[in-house]
Amino acid sequence: MGQSIFSQYSQGENRVTASILAVLKSLAIPRTERLLQGLIGDSSKDLIQFSNQPRGDSGSVPDARISANFRIDIETKVKVNSVNEGQVLKHLDDLRNAKESRRLLVVLTPDSTKPGCFDGIEDDRLLWCRFSDLDNAIDELLEDATEVVSEREAFLLRELQQMFHAEKLLKPANNVLVVPARNAWDEYRIYHAYICQPKRTFQDVDYLAFYADGEIKPKVPRILEVEDEVVIDPERAPEKFRLVVEKLLADNAREFGTTSKILLLSPPNGEGTVELNQPIPNNIRTTKDSGRVVAFTQNQRYISMENLREAKKTKDLVDGNN
């Protein structure tokens, strides 16, 4: 893609926010309203109301009325895991003094999962949105045959989407889970699954990569299904996991009646599995102990598929996430 027309704005969050506002101000009111509705995930209520011959409380009937009584504050972040809880609370506190009947704080980020600080804030005025949500809202608007979108509006919206792509705001930054896989790599090739302790916590990602034998293996399967607690008993296991459970028992790979978390994965040569050009050898060393090599991960690690495809050594992945 070429350079966006919005490149003249200042860098970082200010540049992105100013670009979004510039486009919204340039659209017809119905288009702006629709995009805002898409952003906040609520199209059931009009933000801006157009009424013919509304009757007032005093009995007056003007020919028409355009009315709005809402406030949407937007906090933009262009880096993952960068939402500041203190900043969010200050914004919410400021909203309490606002006079508008409908008040919202939208936190717009590229994160693939909701920022952790949201769990500790109970406030129905607080909304988290991804840049991909706004991108999808633009696509839906432009593809709707019932919307009369001018060429100028369409141009500005596509340019805004181009900027989102150029700034890498649409892809989840870390959509690959990397696990240590001394035994798991072999099990994956047999069972097309990753089996671990029940209720083990993972972020919501698309792919799983295996780190074993001092390298990240070149087969990176897509995660198809996840179940936190699967009883190793064909009669009690969920239907989609039954075949894996039967194979595990037949191979004496797990004990009958125990419980495991199971991630069903695309087969090594099947649809959905990404094939890297080569294994990625580990070359991460400590700064002490004469620079001895240390494991790339001993528990779990998250990286982007883009960086994974480009990396020659694991240090490229560490540097790429800094």
FIKE-815710 format. One record per atom (N, C-alpha, C): residue in three letters; x, y, z. Coordinates in steps of 0.001 Angstrom, whole numbers, plus 524288, in hexadecimal, padded with zeros to 5 digits. Layout:
N
ALAXYZ/...
This chain:
322
MET803387FB4E80000/MET800008000080000/MET80358804E080000/GLY8016A809087FD7B/GLY8042D80DF57FD79/GLY8036D810E180285/GLN805DE81571802C7/GLN8057E818988077D/GLN8002081B18807E0/SER7FDE981B1380C8B/SER7F8C481D5680D65/SER7F9078234680CF0/ILE7F4AA825AC80B6E/ILE7F46C82B5B80B19/ILE7F4AB82DE181077/PHE7F42A82ABA8149D/PHE7F43782CDD819E4/PHE7F9AA82D0A81C3B/SER7FDB282C3A81913/SER8030B82BF381B21/SER804EF8311F81D46/GLN802408357281C0E/GLN8042783A7E81DE6/GLN802FD83B66823AD/TYR7FFA683839825F8/TYR7FE768390182B79/TYR803108374982EDD/SER8031583925833C0/SER80743837B983760/SER80740831DF8384B/GLN80B9782FE583A59/GLN80C4982A4183ACA/GLN80915827F283F47/GLY808B7822B783F44/GLY8066A81FDA84395/GLY80097820A184438/GLU7FEE0820AD84924/GLU7F95B820EA84A5F/GLU7F6C3825CF8482B/ASN7F97382A508487C/ASN7F72B82F2784685/ASN7F61A82EE3840B2/ARG7F9B482C7C83DEB/ARG7F90D82C078383D/ARG7F44F828B6836EA/VAL7F3CC824458397E/VAL7EF7A820BB83852/VAL7EA468232B839E2/THR7EA158257183E91/THR7E532827CF84068/THR7E39282C5F83CF0/ALA7E74582FB583B90/ALA7E60F8343283839/ALA7E41483269832E4/SER7E63882E26830ED/SER7E48682C2682BD3/SER7DEE982A2C82C14/ILE7DD9D8275783045/ILE7D8458255E830DF/ILE7D466829E48312E/LEU7D5AC82DD283459/LEU7D22B8324C834EC/LEU7D1A48355582FD1/ALA7D5ED835D882CE8/ALA7D5C2838A8827F6/ALA7D1FD836168242A/VAL7D1F5830EB82412/VAL7CE6782E2382097/VAL7C8C782E9F82275/LEU7C7E582DCF82789/LEU7C29582E1582997/LEU7C027833768289A/LYS7C347837978292F/LYS7C14783CDD8284A/LYS7C00F83DDE82290/SER7C27583AD581F16/SER7C1C183BA181979/SER7BD39838868173C/LEU7BAF8834FF81A5D/LEU7B6B6831B98187B/LEU7B1798346481956/ALA7AD9A832AF8164E/ALA7A83E834568175E/ALA7A6A58324981CBB/ILE7A32C8350F81F5D/ILE7A1AC833B6824B7/ILE79FD382E0B8253F/PRO79C8F82C01821B6/PRO79AD28268F82256/PRO79F5C822AB8221D/ARG7A355823BC81EE0/ARG7A7D08203F81E91/ARG7AB118208082392/THR7ABCD825338259D/THR7AEA9825BF82A87/THR7ABD9822DD82EEA/GLU7A6BC8237E82F22/GLU7A3B0820E183333/GLU7A43281AF5832C4/ARG7A3F4818F082E04/ARG7A43D8134582D59/ARG7A9848112B82F1A/LEU7ADB8813E482DCB/LEU7B2E18121582F6E/LEU7B37D8124E83559/LEU7B16181663837C1/LEU7B19B816B083D77/LEU7AE6D8124E83FEC/GLN7A9F18112183DAE/GLN7A6D280CC283F9E/GLN7A9CA8079B83F1C/GLY7AC84806F983AAF/GLY7AFA88023F839F8/GLY7B414801F283DDD/LEU7B6538066F83F1B/LEU7BAB180690842C6/LEU7B8F58051684841/ILE7B47580720849E5/ILE7B2A3805FD84F36/ILE7AF538010C84F74/GLY7AE687FEA284AEA/GLY7AB9A7F9AE84AD5/GLY7A5D87FA2184C12/ASP7A35D7FE7A84AB4/ASP79DD77FF3984BDA/ASP79B4C8026584781/SER798687FFC18441E/SER795B28026A83FD7/SER78FE3802F4840F8/SER78E4C8016D845B7/SER788B78017A846F3/SER786B9806EE84853/LYS78A4780A6E849FD/LYS788A780FA984B95/LYS78B5B813C18482D/ASP7883B817798465A/ASP78A6E81BA784335/ASP78D8181F65846AB/LEU7922C820CF844E2/LEU7953C824BB847A6/LEU7937282A3084627/ILE791FF82ACA84139/ILE7900F82FC783F2D/ILE78A9782ED083D0B/GLN786CF831E083EB8/GLN78160830E883D59/GLN77F5E83521839A0/PHE77CC78336683591/PHE77A48836DC831C3/PHE7746A835ED8321E/SER77178839F68335B/SER76BD68395883427/SER768CF83D47830D7/ASN7649383B6C82E77/ASN7610883ED482B99/ASN75C818406182F2B/GLN75B6E8456E82F82/GLN757198478B83281/GLN756B58453E83806/PRO75AF7845A583B14/PRO75AC2843A084073/PRO7575084724843D6/ARG75460844BB84749/ARG750F9847CB84ABC/ARG753C5848CD84FE1/GLY7544A84DC48513F/GLY756CC84F3585617/GLY7531984EEF85AB0/ASP7554884F6785F71/ASP7521B84F218642D/ASP74E258538D86474/SER74F71858048622A/SER74BE085C868625A/SER747D985C6285E07/GLY7480F8585285AC7/GLY74452857E185682/GLY7464585A0D85163/SER74AFE85C4C85164/SER74D2285E5584C79/SER74EBB859DA848F3/VAL74E3885ABD843D0/VAL74F9E856A784008/VAL753048591583BCE/PRO7582D8593583C9F/PRO75B9A85B1B83872/PRO75B948574B833DC/ASP75D4C8590D82F56/ASP75D3E855B182AB6/ASP761108512082B2A/ALA76572851FE82DCF/ALA7694E84DC882E49/ALA76CC884ED3832F9/ARG76F8384AAF834B3/ARG7732D84B4883905/ARG777D08479983834/ILE77C7C84994838FF/ILE781398465783922/ILE78352846B383EB0/SER783CB842498414D/SER7855D8426B846CD/SER7895A83E31847FA/ALA78CA583F4684BD5/ALA7908F83B8984DAA/ALA791EA83CEF85344/ASN792BA838FB85674/ASN79415839EC85BE5/ASN7979A8357985DC3/PHE79C4F8354385B86/PHE79FF18311B85CFE/PHE7A57E8333485D03/ARG7A8D88306B85FBB/ARG7AE6A831B285FCB/ARG7B17C82C9B85FA9/ILE7B4EE82C3285BE0/ILE7B8598279D85B6B/ILE7BDFB8297A85BCA/ASP7C08A8283C86010/ASP7C6198295A8609E/ASP7C929824B085E94/ILE7CD53825B785BAB/ILE7D06C821808595A/ILE7D60A821D885B48/GLU7D7EE81D8985D74/GLU7DD7081D0B85EF2/GLU7DFEB8191685B3F/THR7E3C581AD48583F/THR7E62E8178F8543D/THR7EB858159A85603/LYS7EC758109085529/LYS7F19680E3E8560F/LYS7F34880B7685117/VAL7F82980C3A84F93/VAL7FA0C809C884AC0/VAL7FDC78053F84BD8/LYS7FECE80439850D3/LYS802087FFC985257/LYS7FEDD7FC26855CB/VAL7FFD47F71785548/VAL7FD027F34F85883/VAL7FEC77F3C885E2A/ASN7FB4D7F247861B1/ASN7FC6C7F23786753/ASN7FE447F78286959/SER7FBF77FBB38675E/SER7FDBF800E6868F9/SER7F9738042186B99/VAL7F4F5801B986CA7/VAL7F0C18048F86F43/VAL7F23B80573874F3/ASN7F19E80A50876AE/ASN7F2FE80BCE87C05/ASN7EE0380C4787F3F/GLU7ED988091C8835C/GLU7E8D68090E88684/GLU7E7CE80E60888FC/GLY7EBEF810E788AF9/GLY7EB468160188D61/GLY7E91B81A0088996/GLN7EAFF819D6884C5/GLN7E91481D75880CB/GLN7E35A81C7887F94/VAL7E1E28178787F2F/VAL7DC728161C87E1B/VAL7D8E18180C88278/LEU7DA858174588752/LEU7D759818F788BC5/LEU7D6AD81EE388BCF/LYS7DAB5821C088A67/LYS7DA4A8277388A2A/LYS7D65E82920885FC/HIS7D68D8268888179/HIS7D2D3827C587D4D/HIS7CD38826BC87F21/LEU7CC6A8224B881C5/LEU7C73682100883B5/LEU7C565824EC887D0/ASP7C9018269588B10/ASP7C7A982A7988F07/ASP7C5EB82F9688C7E/ASP7C888830FB88843/ASP7C714835C588579/ASP7C1A88353C88309/LEU7C05B830838813E/LEU7BB3882FA887EE1/LEU7B6CE83058882DB/ARG7B7EE82F4D887CE/ARG7B3D682FC188BD0/ARG7B1B58354988C31/ASN7B4E08391388ADC/ASN7B33E83E8E88B34/ASN7B0CE8408988626/ALA7B0AA83D3288227/ALA7AE6F83EDD87D27/ALA7A87D83F1B87D81/LYS7A6108426787A57/LYS7A06C8434087A93/LYS79D688400487694/GLU7A02C83DBE872D6/GLU79D7783AC086ECE/GLU79ABF835F987134/SER796528348486EF2/SER793638301487111/SER7960E82AE086FE8/ARG798E282AAB86B8F/ARG79BAE825D186A39/ARG7A171826FF869F6/ARG7A4758246986D60/ARG7AA038258986DCC/ARG7AD108206A86D75/LEU7B0F58205086A19/LEU7B41281B9A86956/LEU7B9D681CF6868E9/LEU7BD1C8197686AE4/LEU7C2BD819BB86A08/LEU7C44581503866C8/VAL7C617815F786214/VAL7C7CF811C985E95/VAL7CDBE8119A85EA0/VAL7CFE580D1B8600C/VAL7D58880C4485FE7/VAL7D6B08090985B0E/LEU7D95380B6E85754/LEU7DA4F8090F85238/LEU7DFEE8072B851F7/THR7E0B28020585149/THR7E5F17FFBE8517F/THR7E68B7FB8484D53/PRO7EB727F9E584C48/PRO7EC5B7F583848AD/PRO7EC8E7F03D84B6C/ASP7EB867F0148508A/ASP7EBE37EB2A8537A/ASP7E8187E71A8515A/SER7E99F7E22585197/SER7E6247DDF084FE9/SER7E2867DC3985449/THR7E3DF7DD668592C/THR7E08A7DC2E85D9E/THR7DFC87E115860E9/LYS7DB937E12D863DF/LYS7DA497E5BE86703/LYS7DEA57E6DD86AE6/PRO7E04C7EBCD86B4D/PRO7E4657ED3286F11/PRO7E30D7EB6387490/GLY7E6FB7E96487753/GLY7E6157E71787C77/GLY7E3CC7EAD78806A/CYS7E51A7EFE08800F/CYS7E3397F39C883F6/CYS7DD507F441883C3/PHE7DACB7F2B487F6E/PHE7D51E7F32F87F06/PHE7D2597EFA0882ED/ASP7D4EE7EB488846F/ASP7D26B7E79988805/ASP7D14C7EA0B88D50/GLY7D4727EDDC88ED7/GLY7D3BC7F043893F2/GLY7D0797F530893DE/ILE7CE497F69588F55/ILE7CB2A7FB5B88EDB/ILE7C5947F9E588D5E/GLU7C1FC7FACA890DF/GLU7BC7B7F9BE88FD1/GLU7B9BF7FEE188E98/ASP7B92D7FFFD8899D/ASP7B6C1804E1887EF/ASP7B48C8040388280/ASP7AF698044688201/ASP7AD078031987CF1/ASP7ADEF80762878E9/ARG7B09080B8E87A64/ARG7B1F280F9C87697/ARG7B71480E69873E1/LEU7B9E580A83875C6/LEU7BF0B80936873A8/LEU7BE94804F286F91/LEU7C09C8060186ADB/LEU7C07E8023D86694/LEU7C5F4801848645C/TRP7C7567FCB08633A/TRP7CC3F7FB9686088/TRP7CB017FA1685AEC/CYS7CDB37FC7F8573F/CYS7CCF97FB49851B3/CYS7D24C7FA7C84F27/ARG7D27A7F70D84B59/ARG7D7347F63184850/ARG7D7067F9628434C/PHE7DB907FA9184143/PHE7DBBD7FD2683C2F/PHE7D9217F9C18380D/SER7D9667F4A7838BD/SER7D6DD7F12C834FE/SER7D0F07F1C883521/ASP7CEAE7F34A839AF/ASP7C90A7F445839F5/ASP7C7947F8F48368C/LEU7CAB47FD1B836E6/LEU7C9B7801B8833AD/LEU7CA9D8007D82DE9/ASP7CEA37FD6582CD4/ASP7CFC67FBCE82775/ASP7CB387F8B58252A/ASN7C9067F52082843/ASN7C4897F20D82677/ASN7BFBC7F575825A9/ALA7BF017F9568291F/ALA7BA8A7FCE18288F/ALA7BAEA7FFF38237A/ILE7BFAE8017A82211/ILE7C0758044581D19/ILE7BF30800B48187E/ASP7C1057FBD9818BA/ASP7BFDD7F82181481/ASP7B9FC7F761813D7/GLU7B7397F6B581837/GLU7B1967F5DE817F6/GLU7AECD7FAA1815A5/LEU7B0937FF3D81718/LEU7AE3F8040881503/LEU7AF028046680F21/LEU7B3C98036B80D50/LEU7B4FD80403807C4/LEU7B2847FFB88046C/GLU7B16D7FB3D806CB/GLU7AF2B7F6E0803DC/GLU7A9327F6D8803FE/ASP7A6EB7FA6880714/ASP7A13B7FAA380792/ASP79EED7FD9F802EE/ALA79C047FAE27FFAD/ALA799CE7FD437FAF9/ALA795B38015F7FC36/THR7939F80144800F5/THR78F988051680260/THR791EA80A4B80420/GLU7970180A6D80519/GLU799A180F38806B4/GLU79B7B81239801E2/VAL79A4081744801A5/VAL79BFD81A867FD4E/VAL7A10B81D307FEFA/VAL7A56E81A7F7FE03/VAL7AA9181C747FF96/VAL7AD1881F197FAE3/SER7AE9F823FA7FB8B/SER7B107826DA7F73A/SER7B683824C07F62B/GLU7B893825EC7F190/GLU7BDE1824437F035/GLU7C1D78269A7F406/ARG7C0FF82B607F59B/ARG7C49582DEC7F942/ARG7C48682B2F7FE8C/GLU7BFD7829D980070/GLU7BF74827148056D/GLU7C221821C180522/ALA7C11D81EE4800E9/ALA7C37B819C080046/ALA7C96E81A268000D/PHE7CB5981E227FD57/PHE7D10381EE67FCFF/PHE7D36181FCF80265/LEU7D0FB823398057A/LEU7D3098247280AAC/LEU7D2DE81FAC80E3A/LEU7CEBC81CA780DF2/LEU7CE3B8180381145/LEU7D24A813E680FD0/ARG7D3228131E80AC8/ARG7D71780F4D80919/ARG7DC968111E80A9E/GLU7DD818162E80A53/GLU7E2948184380BF5/GLU7E36A8176E811C7/LEU7DF4781809814CF/LEU7DFB28171881A70/LEU7E0FA8115D81B7A/GLN7DE6580DD6818B7/GLN7DF988084781948/GLN7E53A8071D817B4/GLN7E703809C181395/GLN7EC6E80905811E2/GLN7F03A80A9C81623/MET7EEF080ED2818E6/MET7F24A8107781D2D/MET7F25480C638218E/PHE7EDC880A21822C3/PHE7ED878060C826BD/PHE7F12F8018882559/HIS7F1258000882052/HIS7F4907FBCC81E92/HIS7FA4C7FD6981F04/ALA7FB7F8021C81D3E/ALA800EB803F181D48/ALA8031380447822D5/GLU7FFBC805BF8267E/GLU801618063882BF6/GLU80128800FB82EDD/LYS7FF6C7FCD982C1E/LYS7FF027F79382E5E/LYS7FB6F7F78183325/LEU7F6EF7FA0B83282/LEU7F3327FA69836CF/LEU7EEE07F65483678/LEU7EE957F3778322F/LEU7EA3A7EFE883162/LEU7EB797EA52832E7/LYS7F0577E8C883267/LYS7F1C67E379833CD/LYS7F2F57E32C839A3/PRO7F0FB7DF1883C4A/PRO7F2BD7DE5E841A4/PRO7F8A57DDDF841A1/ALA7FB4D7E0E6844DB/ALA801017E10B844AE/ALA803607DBB8845EB/ASN801147D8FC84998/ASN803457D3F284B31/ASN7FF0B7CFC384AC0/ASN7FE8B7CD7884622/ASN7FA5B7C9BB84536/ASN7FC417C418844EB/VAL801177C329846B5/VAL803387BDD8846DA/VAL8050D7BCA384C60/LEU803277B85F84E79/LEU804DA7B66D8538F/LEU809537B290852B3/VAL80DC17B38785542/VAL812347AFF6854E3/VAL812BB7AD1685A17/VAL812CE7A7E8859DE/VAL813277A4C685EA6/VAL8180B7A15E85E7C/PRO81A717A06986315/PRO81EB179C938634A/PRO81C727973186228/ALA81F137942485EF1/ALA81C7878F8485CC6/ALA8201078AC385C8A/ARG8228C78984860E8/ARG825F6784E3860EC/ARG822F07800B85F3F/ASN81E2F77F6586159/ASN81ADB77AFA85FD6/ASN8165477CB285C59/ALA814CD781A585CDE/ALA8101A7837D85A2C/ALA810B1783808543D/TRP8157A784468524E/TRP8164A7845284CA2/TRP8150C77F0284A48/ASP816F877ADA84CBB/ASP815D27759984AD8/ASP810087745884B5C/GLU80DAE7760584FB4/GLU8081B7750285071/GLU804DC777D384C4F/TYR8066C77C8F84AF9/TYR8038277F67846F4/TYR8038777C6A841CE/ARG807FE77A478404F/ARG808517778583B52/ARG8050F7728583B5B/ILE804187706883FF9/ILE800EC76BA284063/ILE7FB2076CE3840E9/TYR7F9E67708484483/TYR7F47177175845F1/TYR7F22677680843B7/HIS7F56A779C184150/HIS7F39D77ED083F42/HIS7F0FA781FD84393/ALA7F3A27821F84805/ALA7F189784CE84C98/ALA7F6017865585034/TYR7F4D978A118539E/TYR7F87478B7C857D3/TYR7F5A678A5285CED/ILE7F80C787128602A/ILE7F5A878538864FC/ILE7F8DE7871C8699A/CYS7F659789BB86D51/CYS7F92B78BD9871CF/CYS7F5AE78B97876A5/GLN7F77678DFF87AE9/GLN7F47378DCE87FBB/GLN7EF48790B787F22/PRO7EB2A78ED9881C9/PRO7E6097915688139/PRO7E60D796F988318/LYS7E2DA79A2288087/LYS7E20A79FA6881D4/LYS7E6F17A2FF88144/ARG7EAD17A12987E7D/ARG7EF6B7A46E87D8A/ARG7EDBC7A93087A58/THR7EF7F7ADC887BE0/THR7EDB47B2A68797A/THR7F10B7B425874D1/PHE7EE6D7B51C8706B/PHE7F0F37B72586BBD/PHE7EDF87BBE5869CA/GLN7F0BA7BF6B86732/GLN7EE187C3A986482/GLN7EB267C18085FC7/ASP7E7747C48D85DF0/ASP7E4567C2FE8596C/ASP7E77F7C3E985473/VAL7E9F87BFD28526F/VAL7ED4A7C03A84DD1/VAL7EB6A7BC6C849A4/ASP7EDC07BCD484505/ASP7EC117B9AE8408D/ASP7EF767B4EA83F98/TYR7F47B7B53D84107/TYR7F8307B11C83FAB/TYR7FB547AF6384469/LEU7FD7E7AAAF843FF/LEU800E27A8A08480F/LEU805EC7A6A584590/ALA80A5A7A856847AC/ALA80F777A6A1845B9/ALA8123C7A380849F5/PHE8158A79FE18483B/PHE8182979C5B84BDF/PHE81DFB79D9384C1C/TYR81FEF79E51850F7/TYR8258D79F12851CF/TYR827C079A0C85424/ALA82AEE7975985120/ALA82D3779262852D1/ALA8326A791978500A/ASP835EC78EB68528D/ASP83B0178D7B85040/ASP83E157926684EE4/GLY83D527968C8520E/GLY8404D79B518513F/GLY83E8D79E9184C91/GLU839BE79DC584ACF/GLU837CE7A0BC84640/GLU831E57A10784657/ILE82FC67A4E484397/ILE82A287A51D842AE/ILE829127A20783DB5/LYS825B079E3283E1D/LYS824A479AB5839BF/LYS821DE79D9E83551/PRO822CE79C0283078/PRO820B179EEB82BFA/PRO81ADA79E2B82B0A/LYS8187F79A3682D6B/LYS812DF7996582CD9/LYS8101179C7083129/VAL80CBB7A02B82F99/VAL809F07A36E83363/VAL804187A2B583270/PRO8019279F3383562/PRO7FC1479E0A83461/PRO7F85C7A23B83668/ARG7F3D17A275833FE/ARG7EF9D7A5E3835D8/ARG7ECBD7A31E83A4D/ILE7EB1A7A62583E24/ILE7E8077A40C8427B/ILE7E2587A3B2840BA/LEU7E02979EFB840D9/LEU7DAE579E1683EE6/LEU7D6C779E1D84333/GLU7D7ED79B7084772/GLU7D44179B1984BD6/GLU7D75D79AD9850EC/VAL7D50F79CF585512/VAL7D7A079CE585A33/VAL7D3B079B3185E4A/GLU7D552797AA861AA/GLU7D217796038660F/GLU7D57F795E186AEE/ASP7D3E9798C986EF9/ASP7D72879959873AF/ASP7D79879461876E2/GLU7D3707914687709/GLU7D37978C8A87A42/GLU7D1027880987738/VAL7D450784BA87524/VAL7D2797801D87252/VAL7D3BA77B4887590/VAL7CFC07786B8770D/VAL7D09377393879F2/VAL7D26F76F6587629/ILE7D6B676CC88777C/ILE7D8E7768BB87409/ILE7D59E763CE8749F/ASP7D1067642987252/ASP7CD2475FF787268/ASP7C9A2760EA86DAF/PRO7C9A375D83869CB/PRO7C6A275E6D864FA/PRO7C0E475F91865E9/GLU7BEAC75D5D86A00/GLU7B92375E3586AFF/GLU7B8027638586D88/ARG7BBF9765E086FE7/ARG7BB3976ADF8729C/ARG7BDB776F7586FB4/ALA7C0FD76E6186BF4/ALA7C39C7728D86905/ALA7BFD57750E86528/PRO7C05077A3786429/PRO7BD1D77CC08601F/PRO7BDEA77A0785ADD/GLU7B9F177A10857AA/GLU7BA0777718852CA/GLU7BEBA7785F84F56/LYS7C00077D6F84EDC/LYS7C44877EF884B6A/LYS7C99177D0C84D58/PHE7C9EA77BB48525B/PHE7CEE077A1D854A5/PHE7CF21774378558C/ARG7CAF5771818543E/ARG7CA9176BED85579/ARG7CEB0768AD852AE/LEU7CFA3769CA84DBB/LEU7D36E766B584AC1/LEU7D8E27674084D0A/VAL7DA6276C0C84E8A/VAL7DF8676CE2850F2/VAL7DFE8769D485600/VAL7DBD4769F985930/VAL7DBCE7672F85E2B/VAL7DC6B7615485D44/GLU7D9AA75F3D85970/GLU7DA07759A585841/GLU7DF927582A856A4/LYS7E20F75B6A85377/LYS7E76875A4E851C3/LYS7EB3F75AA28564F/LEU7EA8575E84859B6/LEU7EDF275F0885E42/LEU7EDAF75A30861B1/LEU7E8EF7583E8628D/LEU7E84E7538A865CB/LEU7EA8B74EBD8631B/ALA7E9BE74E5C85DF6/ALA7EBBE749D885B12/ALA7F1AE7499F85B38/ASP7F43074E2F85B63/ASP7F9F074E7885B81/ASP7FC1A74EC086109/ASN7F89A74E61864EB/ASN7FA3C74EFC86A68/ASN7FD1B7542886B4A/ALA7FB7C7582C8687A/ALA7FDFE75D47868E4/ALA7FBB47609086D50/ARG7F70375F4186F23/ARG7F496761D38738F/ARG7F19E75DC4876BC/GLU7F0DD75F0487BB6/GLU7EE3575B5E87F2F/GLU7E85375C2787EEF/PHE7E581757E387EBB/PHE7DFCD7580D87E68/PHE7DD8B75B068831F/GLY7D9DB75E8E88203/GLY7D72C7615688627/GLY7D9BD76661887E7/THR7DE91767598862D/THR7E11C76C4B8877F/THR7DEEE770A68840F/THR7E07D7756988523/THR7DE78779EF88247/THR7E2ED77D0D87FEA/SER7E23377EDA87B1C/SER7E61B7820D8786C/SER7E3757867287572/LYS7E66278A8F87488/LYS7E4B978E89870CB/LYS7E6A878CCC86B76/ILE7E34678D168677E/ILE7E4BE78B5686242/ILE7E38578F9385E48/LEU7E767790B085B0A/LEU7E6AE7943285698/LEU7E6F5790E5851B0/LEU7E2B07909484EC6/LEU7E2C478DDB849C7/LEU7E55979155845B7/LEU7E8F878F16842AF/LEU7EC237922083F0E/LEU7EB9F7900D8397E/SER7EC9679366835BB/SER7ECA1791A783049/SER7F13978DE882F7C/PRO7F0A8789F282C1B/PRO7F4CC7861782B4D/PRO7F9C37888A82910/PRO7FE3B785F5829B6/PRO803327881C827C3/PRO80316789A382207/ASN8007D7869881ED4/ASN80039787D481944/ASN7FAB87895E81795/GLY7F77D78AEB81B61/GLY7F21478C1C81A36/GLY7F109791E381979/GLU7EC4E79308817D3/GLU7EAA37986E81713/GLU7EABB79B5B81C43/GLY7ECCF7A00881C38/GLY7ED107A333820EE/GLY7F2657A3578236B/THR7F59A79F5882261/THR7FAD979F2A8249D/THR7FE9D7A27382157/VAL801767A5D6823F1/VAL805557A92382150/VAL80A8A7A64282129/GLU80CFB7A62A81C97/GLU8120D7A39E81BF0/GLU8163B7A7D681B84/LEU819997A82D81F78/LEU81DE47ABE481F42/LEU822037AA0481B66/ASN8253E7AD978198D/ASN829527AC22815CF/ASN82D557A87D81836/GLN82DF47A8D581D57/GLN831E67A5AB82004/GLN830BD7A5B0825DA/PRO832E87A1F6828BF/PRO8329C7A25A82E71/PRO8357E7A74983037/ILE834137A94C834C3/ILE836967AE08836CE/ILE839F97AC7F83B77/PRO83F207AC1D83AB7/PRO842997AA7A83EFE/PRO842C57AE9284356/ASN8436B7ACBA84811/ASN843C27B03F84C8D/ASN8495A7B22284D48/ASN84A087B74684DA1/ASN84F3B7B98184E8B/ASN84F227BDB2852CF/ILE84B4D7BD5185651/ILE84AF07C11085AA0/ILE84ED07BF8285EE0/ARG851F47C3408608E/ARG855F47C23386482/ARG855617C5EB8691C/THR857207C43B86D8F/THR8572B7C79287230/THR85B8D7CB97871A4/THR85B0F7CFC3874B0/THR85F3B7D3B0874D2/THR863657D227878C6/LYS8623C7CE1B87BCF/LYS865F47CC1F87FAB/LYS867657C67E87E4A/ASP86A5F7C40C881A0/ASP86BC97BE82880F4/ASP86E237BD7687B96/SER871707C10D879D9/SER874277C067874CD/SER870617C01787032/GLY86BD57C263870D5/GLY8681B7C29286C7E/GLY865F47BD5086AFB/ARG8648C7BA1C86ED4/ARG862727B4EC86D85/ARG85D077B56C86B08/VAL85BA77B1B5867C5/VAL8569B7B1B08651C/VAL8524D7B05686900/VAL84DFE7B340868C9/VAL8497E7B22B86C23/VAL844C87B0FF868B3/ALA8410B7AE2086AE4/ALA83C6E7AC8B867ED/ALA839557B14586614/PHE837317B0E08616B/PHE833F77B51B85F5A/PHE82F197B5D2862B7/THR82CD37B19686494/THR828727B1E386832/THR828777AD1A86BB7/GLN8273D7ADF9870AF/GLN826D27A9A587464/GLN821337A8BD8761B/ASN81DBC7AC3D87482/ASN818347ABAF875EB/ASN814CB7ACA487121/GLN814847B18186F62/GLN811BC7B2E586A9B/GLN8135D7B8668690C/ARG812E17B97C86411/ARG8147F7BE9486210/ARG811177BFEB85D68/TYR810317C4FA85C94/TYR80CD77C6B985850/TYR80FF37CA1A85486/ILE80F527C8E384F84/ILE8120D7CBC984B74/ILE80E537CC7F846D9/SER80FD87CFB584325/SER80C8A7D08A83E91/SER80E137CCC983A34/MET80A3D7CB4E83718/MET80B4F7C7E8832A5/MET80EE77CAA882EC7/GLU80E417CFBF82E34/GLU811907D2B782AA1/GLU8174B7D24782C29/ASN818697D30683140/ASN81DCF7D29083316/ASN81FCA7CCF3832A9/LEU81C4A7C93D833A3/LEU81DD07C3C083362/LEU81F717C24182DD7/ARG81CAA7C42B82A03/ARG81DF97C2F282490/ARG8233B7C543822F4/GLU8248E7C9C68252D/GLU829407CC9182386/GLU82E207CB13826A0/ALA82D727C8B882B28/ALA831DB7C7B882EAE/ALA835827C38582C8F/LYS83A9A7C45A82D6E/LYS83E8A7C06882C34/LYS840517BD9683122/LYS840707C08483570/LYS841D87BE6483A90/LYS83DFB7C07F83E97/THR83DB77BE0084327/THR839E57BFB584710/THR83B017C53A84913/LYS83FE27C6F0848FB/LYS840FF7CC4284AB3/LYS83E4D7D04E84741/ASP83D597CEF28424E/ASP83A677D26A83ED9/ASP834DB7D33D840F6/LEU832A67CF2E84365/LEU82D677CF8984579/LEU82D467D2F384A57/VAL8312D7D28884D9A/VAL831777D5BA85257/VAL832257DB65850D1/ASP835A47DC7084D2A/ASP836A17E1CF84B61/ASP831D97E402848A9/GLY82F057E0A5845C9/GLY82A757E264842D8/GLY825E47E3EF84642/ASN825DB7E1FB84B30/ASN8218A7E34084EB8/ASN822E37E7A585265/ASN827867E9D8851DF/ASN829157EE2A8553E/ASN827407F34F852F4/
